[in-house]
Amino acid sequence: MKDIEKGWLCGIIDGDGGFRLGRRRRQFKMHNYETSWVPVMEIGSTEDKMIPEVQRICKSQGSCFVDRRKDQDGRRKNIYKYSLQANGLRWLLPQIVDHLVVKKEQAKLLMRVLEIYKRQGHRARSPAIEKELQEIYVSMRTLNIRGYTNENPQKFEHLKVRSLGGK
């Protein structure tokens, strides 16, 4: 990837995109549940020309879709979205993490999740690893609160996501 593409893509991610760690719980025995973690990068735009360019830069590793939403005036508007999951993020994040400004911490947390998956696999994780993944999940949710800054975290204390524990 060229430096100009890295800079453009990082600007798009910092402005119109985001990183998240999804969580799914599945029942695998009568009363036992397993949590699977899904690292995701998403970019959304009302401009239909931007998403194909993002897809080209990311070598078509993600998926594109259109979501219809109402805008502030109640009119329907198409939101063009691009989503990249674990395998694409393994390729992309090491190339762009140093160029990100706003979403750098989230990207580093997702790189840690991908490192755990590379070392441990998706199944049969120790309780310590599960605890670390849960802490990363809570950190990601906190960082993704709109308007959150590290300079004044007390202002957002009531919005922080709490650990789910055994529930």
N, C-alpha and C positions, 0 to 999 in steps of 0.2 A: 504494500500500500504506500502510495506517495505521501510525502509530508503535507502537501496541500489538501489531500483527501482526508488525512487524519485530523487536521485542523478544522476542516469543514464539518466532518462527522461529529467531532467533539462539541463544536458549537451547536449543532442540531440536538445532540443528546442533552447537553446542559440546558438548552432552551425548551425544546419540545419533547424531550424523551425522559426516560427514567429507568432505574434498576429496581427490581424487587425480588424477594425470595418468597415464592409461593409455598404453601403447605397443604398437603393432602393427608388425610387420615383414612386408613382402610382397615376393615376388620379382616383378620386372616385366620382366626380361630373363633370359637364361640364368644369369648369375652376379652380377647386380646386385640389390640390395635397397633398398627404400624404407621409411623409418620414418614412420608416421603417429602423431600424438599426439592423445589423446582426453581432454579435461578433463571431469571428472565430480564431481558432488556426490551423496552417498548418505546416506539416513537410514534407520535400521532400528529397529523396535520390536516388542515382543511384544503391544502394545496396538493392537488393530485400529481404534480410533476416531481415533488420532492421524494416520495417514497420509492419510485423506481431507481432514482439515483442512489439512495441509501442501499437498496438491494444490490445494485451493481457494485458498489464499493465493498459490500460485505460478501461478495461472490455468491449471491443467491442462496445463502445458507439459512435464511429465516423464512418467515411466512408473512404474506400481505393479506389484508382484508379491509372491508369497508364497514363502518359502523354509522348508523344514522342516529343523530342526536338532535334535540331541540336546542337552539341557541337562546340567548337572553330574551329575544323578542318573540319566542314561541315558534319560530320557523324551523323546519327540518333542514339539517345540514349534514353532508357527508363528511365523516372523519376517516381519513385514510391512515391505516395503521400498519406498522412493521414490527414483528416480534422475532426475537432471537433467543434461543434457549441454550442449554448447557454446551453442546458440541460447538456451536457457533461462537459462544462466549469464550471458550477455551482458545479459539483462534484469535478473536478480536481484542479482548481485554488487555493482554500483554502489550499489544501494539499501541493502544490509545490511553491507557490509564495515566500516564505522565502528562498528557495533554489536556485532560479534563480539569475543570476548575470547580464547578458547583457540585458535580456528582462523583468526585474523586473518591470520597470515603466509601460510598455505596459500592463503587466498582472494586475497591480493595477488599471489601467484605465478601463480595461475590467470588473474587479470586480465591479467597480463603476457603469458601465452600467447595469450589471446584478442585482445589488442592486436596481437601478431605476426601472427596469422591474419588479422585485419582488414586489415593493411597488406600482408602477403606472400601470402596465400592458403595453401591446404593443400599446394601442390606447388611444385616448382622453387625451393627455398630455398637460400640461399647457405650455404657451410660455417660461416660465423660464426654465422648464425641457428640452424643445426642444433646447433652447439656450445652456444649459449645455451639451447636447448630441452632438451638433455641435462643441462646444469647445473641447470635448474629441476626436471627429473625427479629427479635425485639429491637436491636440496634437499627436495623434497616427500616422498620416501621417508624421508629422515632425520627430518623433522619429524613424520611419521606413526608413528615407532617409539613403541610404548606406553611412557609414562613419561619420554620425552625432554624435557629442559628445557635452555634456553640457559645456565642458571647452572652446570651441571655436564656439559658435552658430552663430557669425557674418559671418563666412566663408560660411555658408549654408543659409543665409538670402534670397538669390534670389531663392532658391528651395522650400521655405516654401509654404504650401498650404493655400490659402486664403479662408475665409468664403464665402459660396455661397449666403448667404442672401436669398432673395426671389426668386432667379432664379431656 
